[in-house]
Amino acid sequence: MRTGLDVLLDTPAQLSRLAGARVAVACNHTAVNRSCDHLVDLLPAQGVAIRRIFAPEHGLHATAQDMITVAHDREAPTEVVSLYGNSAASLRPRPEQLADIDVLIFDIQDIGSRYYTYQATLGYMMEVAAQTGTKVLVLDRPNPIDGVTLEGNIVQPGFESFVGAYPLAVRHGMTMGELSRFFRDDRGIGCVIEVVPCEGWDPRERFDATGLPWVFPSPNMPTLETALIYPGMCLIEGTNLSEGRGTTRPFHLVGAPFLDAARLTSLCRDGALDAGLEGVTFRAATFEPRFQKFAGQVCNGVEVVVTNPDVLEAFLLGLVVLEAAMRAAPAHFKWRTETYEFVDTPIAIDLLCGSNEARVGLMSRISPRTLVSGWLPQRLAWEQRRADALIYPRG
């Protein structure tokens, strides 16, 4: 198969139109062709001059950890504008940074989860491009965890944030190109967009079936399997537990110094059985994060081990682990209350979940399976709501 970037590079007519335009790119290190050559090098070689580069969270080269401010820079001789500064306003380009641009090329690999901030960056850039009359050209890439599996609820009014900027399902099953069409048509963002679709992508398949090189999309997304569990395991960010950042197994490892690994593992296994959660098991684990939560301290907890990705319900997995952690150490487990993605209230777990239903439900001893089942109408509504924006046929 070919990504949108590969298709663009093989289309002389489109390249010739770009050669006469004032062009900027929004990208990071994932904007590579099949040979792992980067967009920023490939376009000038085809006669397309790049006036400005916009870099999302983690920076152009993905060297910054989550929620770490990234400064503006230069990628000789081009200005690099950071879209992750020290305020919520920094998440969007200033209008004057797009006003002198005819075409903004957007090429960033998403992972298919609502919390992953690159799709919010796409939407925010489209909002500003609508003001400046700048065309957005999206070079599409596959949804690595597939384009057919949908999970979770929809962001409710009042719970919007950078990890839930638009009313998407937790596992939305769309590509960046499809999301751009959804933002334009469903959300009414009056931006001129064009999508260069992938060729040969089957939405039923995960990234490992594409034959494309896997480039880790962010510092704590090292493998496809990490991306697969992220729609659930990212919820640990909303607690005082370590989600494994600062280890070689982020989001697979969960723990804290105050937990008993054997007890948490037993509760996770029992919870998975009660919830009918398949495709995963749990290993008692001890680990020491090198940065972020409990840096330099020994944590006790579990490692999530995927046994069958075809049947795994990732969002349910996250709720099962949350419930187990609450029961394993009720006197020590806490919800994260610090400012999260520039928002003070609602708290992090509610921003991630797009409402307070998950937190309130778990604290009221409503089972994870019951919670997930209660969101079925929202998931079905999402399936219908996204239909007109789809580019690739779903079987």
N, C-alpha and C positions, 0 to 999 in steps of 0.2 A: 504494500500500500504506500501511498504518498501523502505527506502532510500538505497543508495549504502552502507552506513555504516552498516545498519541493515543486508543487504545481505552479506557483507564481514564477519561480526561476526558470521553468520550462515553457513559459508563455511570453514570447518576445513582444507581442502586441501590448500586453499589460505593462511590461517593463518599460517599453518605450514611452508610454503615457506617464509613468512615474518619473522618468528621466527629466521631464520638463516641468515637474511640479515641485513645490516647496514641501518637503517630506520630513516628518518626525516619526520616531518609532517608540512604542511602549513595549519593553521586553525585559527579560532577564537572561540568565545563562542557558535557559531551556530552549531558546529560539535558534535551534540548530537543524541542519538538514540530515539526511541519512548518513553522511560521512562525518557528522559532528562538527561541521564548519558553521560558524555563527553568522546570523543575519547581519550584524553590524559590519562584518567583513565582506559578506557576499553581495550586498546591495551596491556598495560603491564600485565593486569590481564589474557590475553590470551597468554602470553609468548612472546610478541613483544616488544623489548626494543626500546625506542625512544632516539636517539642520540641528536636531535636538533629540536627545534620548530621555525617555521617562522610565524610571525604575520603580518597581513595586516594593512592598514590604520585603525585607531581607537584603535589598540592594541589587544592583545590576549583576553582581557576581555571587549573590546569595551568601555573603560572608557574615551577615548580622543575624543574631538570634531573634526569636519572636519578641515583639514589643520593644525592640531596641531602635532608637532613633538613627536614621541614616541621613548623612549630610549630602548636600549637592556636591557635584564633583565634575571632573572633565575626563572624558575618554578620548584622549588626544586625537583630533583637535576639537571634539564635539562636546557641547555642554550636556551634562547628565543631571536631570532634575529628579530629586528624590520625591516619591509620593508616600513616604512614611517618615514624617518629621516629628516634631514635639507637640503637635496639637491635632485636633480633628480636622481643622481646616487644611492641614498639610496633606491630607489623603486625596485631595483633588488638585489638579493643576490650576494655577491662576488663569483667568481668561486671556490675559496678555501673552501667556506662554503657548497658547494655541491660535491666537488671532493672526499670526503671521505664517500659519501652516495650512496648506491646501489639503494634504492627506496625512492622517495619522495611521500608521501601520501598527496593529496590535498583534503580538505573537508571544503568548505566555502559556505554558502547559498548566492546566488546571488538574485537580484530582477528583472532582465529582462530588465534593461535599460542601454544604452551605457555609460552614465555618471558614473554609479556606479562602483567604481574602483576595485572591487574584480576580475572582469574578466580580467582587464588589468594586475593585479598581477599574475594571472594564466599564461597569455601569456608571461610576462617578465620572470617568473620562468622557463617556458619551453625553452625560448631562452638560458638561462644559462645552463639548464640541457642538452641541445643539445651539448654544449661545453664540459661538464664534463662526458658525457655518462651515466648520472643518469636517471633511468626510472621514469616516473611520473605516479602514480596510482591515478586516479580521482574517488572519491566516489561521485556519482551523487546525486543531489537533484532536486526537481521539480522547474520549472520556476513558481514563485508564481502568476504572473499575466497572465498566460497561455502561451502555446507554439504555438499558431496559429495566434494571432493578431499581425500584423506588422505595424509600424508607422514610419514616418519621412524619412529623407534623409541619405546619406552615408558620412562619413568623407572624405573630399577632401585632396589631397596632400598639405602639408604645414600647415595643421590645426591639426596635430596629437598632442596629449598630454595625460596625465594620465586619463583625462575624455573622451578621444577619441583616444585610442592608436591604434586601428585597424579599418578597413573600415566596420563597422557594421551599421545597421539601428538603429535609436534611440530606438525603441522598437523592439528588435531583435528576440524574440520568440524562444530562444534556452536555453538549460540547460548548466551548466558548462561542463559536459561531452561532449556535442555536440560542444561547443565552443572549447574545446581542440582539437577535430578532425578537426574543421575548421582552427584553428591556424596551425596545423601540415600540412594539405593538401593544403589549399588555400594560406596560408601565407608562406608555405615552411619552417616552423620551424622544423628542422630535429631532433626531439626529439622522443624517444621511449615512447609511452603512452599506457596505458590500462585504460579503463573505466569500473567501476563496476556500471551497470545501476540500476536505480530504478526499482522496480517491482510493477506493477499495477497502474502506473501513466497514466492518460488520458490527453494528451496535451491540450485538449479543456477546461479543468477545471482549476479553480483557486485554490489557496492553501487551502481555507476554505472547499473544497470538499475532501481533501486528508485524513482527520482525524489525520494528524500529528500535533504536538504541534508547535505553532507559537513562535519562538524565535526572538525578534527584531534584525535584522541583523546589525544595527548600531544605535548610540545614537538618531538620528533624523528620524528613520524609525520605529515608535512604532507599527503600525498596517498594515494589508494588504491593507486597503484603502489608506494609505499614499503611499505605493508602487505603487498602481494603478494610482495615479495622478502624481507621481514623473517624468515620462517621459516628462511631460509638465511643471510642476510647478518648477522643478529644474532650469529652465531658469531664474527665478527671481534672482538666485545667480549672474547672469551676469549684475545686475543693482545695483543702490543705494537704492533699497527698501529692507525691511526686508522680508525674506521668512519664517518668523515664528520660526526660531531657537531661543531657549531661552524661548519658550512657550510650552504648552502641545499639540499644534496643528501645528507642523512644516509642511510647504508646503501647509497646508490648509489655514493658515492665511498669508495675504500679506498686507503690509502697510508701512507707514512712517509718521513722525510728520507733514509733509507739505501737506499731502493728505486730501481731504474731503471725508469721508467715503460714504456719500450718493451719491456724484457725481461719485466716482469710481464704486460703486455698480451698479448704473444706466447704466454706460458705459459698464461694464462687461455684464450685462444682454442684452443690445442692441447688443453688439458685438457677443454674443452667438447666438442671434436670426439671425443676418445677416449672420453668418458663418454656420448656420444649426447645431450648436453644441448642442447635446442632452445629457441627463443623468446627468446633473449638474445644480445647481442654485447657487446664490450668496447671502450672508447675510452681510449687513453692520456691521462692527466689529471695536471695539477699544480694543487694547491689549498693554501690556508692556513686551517686551522681557527682560529676566534676564541676557542675555549675547549676545555677538556679535553685529550685527548692531542695533543701537539705544538702547543699553542696559540701562535699567532704565528710558527710555523715553516712553511717551504715543504715540502709533502709531494709526493712523486712516486708515482703509482700508476695506478689504472684507475677509470673510471666504468662501472657496470653499466647497460646500455641494454636495456630490455625491447622486444622486437620482436613477440612474440606471447604474450600472457598465457594463452591457452587451452592452450598446450602446455608452459609453463614449469614445471619441477620446482624449486621454490625451495630446498628442503633440499639437493638435489644441487648446486645453484648454489653454496651456501655452502661445501660441501666442495671443490668444484673451485677456488674462489678461495683457500681455505686451502692446498691442495696446491701451487698455483702460487706463493703467497707463500713457503712453506717452501723451494721450489726456487730462487726468485729471489734470496734473500738468506739462505742457510743459516747464515752466521756471525752474523747480526743478528736473525733472526726468533726470537721467544720466546713461550712461553705466558704469559699473565698469571697471576701468583702472589700478587698482593695480595688482601686480604680482599674478597670479592665477595658482595654482598647478605647481609652479616653472617655469612658462612661463610669460614673459613680453609682448611679441607680438606673435601672435594676442591677442586681448583682450578676456576677459572671455566669453562673449556672443558668440563670433565667435568660440572659442574652444568648447563650449558646443554644438553649432549647427553644427560644423564640416565644416563650411564655413562662409562667410560673407553675404550670400544670405538673411537670415532671418532678420538680422539687417538692411541691406541696403533696403530690401523690405519694412519693416515696416516704416522706415524713409521716404520712397518714397510713402507712403500711399497705398501700395499694400495690399489687404485684406488678413487676415490669411487663409481663405479658398482657395484663389487663390494661395498663397504660397504652401500650402499643396498639392493642385492639381498638381502644377508644379513639385513636387517631386515624383509623381506617377511612372514615369519610373524607378527612382532609387529604389523605394520600390519593384517594380516587379522584377527588376534585382537582388535585394537582396534575394528575395524569391527563385529564381533559383540558385543563387550562394551558398546558404547555404544548398541546397537540399542533396548533397552527404554526408554532415556531420551529418545529422539527425539520431538519434537512435530510437526514438519513432514514430510510424506511425501517420501521420496527415490525418484526414478524409477529 
